[in-house]
Structures are given as structure tokens and as C-alpha cells.
Amino acid sequence: MDAANFREVMGFSAGQEVMYEDDEADTSIPDIQKITKKNNVLPIHGSSTTMNLNHLVLENIIQSTYYKNFLCEITTFQQVVEEVYYNVTHLEPWERGTRKLHGMSGMCGGVRGVGAGGVISTAFCLLYKLFTLRVTRKQLVSMINSTQSVYLRGMGFIYIRFTQPPADLWAWFSPYLTDEEEVDPRSGGGDTMTLGELLKNMLTKLDWYGTLFPRIPIPIQKDIDQKLEEMRKPQGYDASKSWKGDRDNRRREDERHDRRHESSSRSHESSRSHGSSRSHESHGPRRKRCGHHLRHHHCHKHRKICPKKAEKLVEKSKDQTDEKVDKSNE
């Protein structure tokens, strides 16, 4: 594939770069992706030399043979994109099997013959090369909107996560949080997810397969978490109405529960009274349950006959028996 065909496949214009007009009425393009001559230069958050990368990751990039002997000769954005298109197969910072965390002493790696930490991935070497070329807004937008390589899109969003101001992250990521295109960022495969899920992980987690993203300030992180929570709620969801509805449902359920238990306790009492009338006659008057027991027969405290009620009935039966004995003696 020659350079002209590659540019056409990847969606690049053969002529000069097109500048979008900053038209506020145009809603087809997210505001942060609207490009003018004034805003085409992207801001850099944090370090202007390290890309906010972990020192171990950055050291392995600079010392890698791929970066020193090949990428140093690349001078254009299109050349980097072509490398991504043909050579990037995952989005981890380390190649598979070269990063061993167990048994490490100090900063030494666990793989013989490689630098400390492991073999750095092609994706992160190219990310840092993009950083040194100072990617423009138009170039970054072309990456995250690519229709030919999902890994080019993923690298674009990783670049945003490392270099762009935290206050701009939601504007960059939000239009793509429901993107259903599948991507497997793990080296060697086995962690397939949609691009939307990948971006949610970037917004809510610091860890990225053995390295760390820059921290998001707490107020901005809380705002992002709240917006993500609102996205999970179904359309037309009203929190106040839902709370009132749940409260009414709970009240009606409690009323049905009380009526059901009260009716069952009464039926149980009637069956006992009909089935054991003879035993009650021989053992004195039937002991009645208290009102609390009838309403709450499930209560462990009143599961048996109420003691106070039972004592009163026993005393009353004794008095009646004594009176009968006195009358018979007279």
C-alpha cells in the first residue's frame, strides 16, 4: 500500500488540512473537537517533557532499540499512524511475559537480558513519539474518530488521558461512552470489551496494566462519577417520583403483611378452639392470647401465650373453683 492509498484509507485529506469553523449552532461536532487556527495547538497538562509517564516506563521507552534506532527517524504524524496501523496489537505498556512483579528486588526486572521492568510495548513507544511531535487537535481528532484501526482510537484516548487537562476529560470522552466497537487492550488477548467500557475505566481507575494515569482532582472526579451514574439510569427516571413510589409500595406491602398475619392467627386460634375443646374442659378455661400477640404473632417475645394474661386466667379459675367448693360445703 503506497502513501497516497494509505492516506485515503485512513481518512486523511490529500490536500492541506481543513480547519473547521467554530460555529456554535453546529452540534454535529463536539465543542472540544471544533478546530480553528487559534485552538489547533493542544494544551499540555503536567510535565512538558515526560508526558506524565511513570519514570520506569519512560526510561524503558528512551532506552529501547525500537525507539532509538527506528522512531528517531520518524518526523511526521502520518508515519506514526502508519506504524500504529501495522504494528500495534494491544494497548499495554509492557509486552506479554516480560513484566514479572513477583520475586523482584529493587527496580530490577524479572526477565533476563532486558531493561528494568520488562520490554516496553510498541504502543507506548509510539505514544511518546506522538508527544514529542506535539500532536495538534485536528490530528488527535482524526485518531479517535478513525474507522480503520480501533487501536489507533485507543491510543488517541490514552494520549488524552495522559496529557490533557482533567477539566477537559469529560468533554473528550463523553461522546464515545456508548461506543460499541470492541477492543482487546491486553497483551496476548483475553480482555475484550467495548470502547465505551474502556473509556469508563480510564475515567474511574488510575491503574492501566502496570502503570498509572495522572490523578484527577477530587471535585472533577466526583462530577465525572455523578455524570456516569446519571447515564446508567433509564430514560425518564425521576428520583423524587421513584422515592415516593417506593415509599407507597412499602407501606401497602406492610399493610398486606399485617392483615395476612392477623387473619392467619385468627384462623389458627379458631381451629385450636374447635379441635381441643375437651382438653380445655379438663384442664380449665382456654388461655387466651393478648392483643399484641394477635397483631404480631411472629414476634419471638410473644410467640407463646402472654404470661400476664395466663396468670390472670389461672387466678380467675382458682377463684371460681374455690367458690364452687364453698357453696357445696354449705
KAMOUR-V249890 format. One record per backbone hydrogen bond with DSSP energy under -1.0 kcal/mol. NH is the residue of the N-H (numbers start at 1). CO is the residue of the C=O. Records with the same first field share a line. If there is no record, write none. Layout:
NH = CO / CO
//
This chain:
6 = 2
7 = 3
8 = 4
9 = 5
10 = 6
12 = 7
23 = 21
26 = 23
33 = 30
34 = 31
45 = 163
53 = 50
58 = 54
59 = 55
60 = 56
61 = 57
62 = 58
63 = 59
68 = 64
69 = 65
70 = 66
71 = 66
73 = 70
74 = 71
80 = 76
81 = 77
82 = 78
83 = 79
84 = 80
85 = 81
86 = 82
87 = 83
88 = 84
91 = 185
95 = 119
98 = 95
108 = 105
114 = 111
118 = 115
121 = 93
125 = 121
126 = 122
127 = 123
128 = 124
129 = 125
130 = 126
131 = 127
132 = 128
133 = 129
137 = 40
140 = 136
141 = 137
142 = 138
143 = 139
144 = 140
145 = 141
146 = 143
153 = 149
154 = 150
155 = 151
156 = 152
157 = 153
158 = 154
159 = 155
160 = 156
161 = 157
162 = 158
163 = 159
164 = 160
168 = 165
169 = 166
172 = 168
173 = 169
174 = 170
176 = 173
177 = 174
179 = 176
183 = 193
189 = 186
193 = 183
195 = 181
196 = 179
198 = 194
199 = 195
200 = 196
201 = 197
202 = 198
203 = 199
204 = 200
205 = 201
208 = 211
213 = 206
221 = 217
222 = 218
223 = 219
224 = 220
225 = 221
226 = 222
227 = 223
228 = 224
229 = 225
230 = 226
231 = 227
232 = 228
237 = 234
242 = 238
243 = 239
244 = 240
245 = 241
246 = 242
247 = 243
248 = 244
249 = 245
250 = 246
251 = 247
252 = 248
253 = 249
254 = 250
255 = 251
256 = 252
257 = 253
258 = 254
259 = 255
260 = 256
261 = 257
262 = 258
263 = 259
264 = 260
265 = 261
266 = 262
267 = 263
268 = 264
269 = 265
270 = 266
271 = 267
272 = 268
273 = 269
274 = 270
275 = 271
276 = 272
280 = 276
281 = 277
282 = 278
283 = 279
294 = 290
295 = 291
296 = 292
299 = 296
303 = 300
310 = 306
311 = 307
312 = 308
313 = 309
314 = 310
315 = 311
316 = 312
317 = 313
318 = 314
319 = 315
320 = 316
321 = 317
322 = 318
323 = 319
324 = 320
325 = 321
326 = 322
327 = 323
328 = 324
329 = 325
330 = 326
//
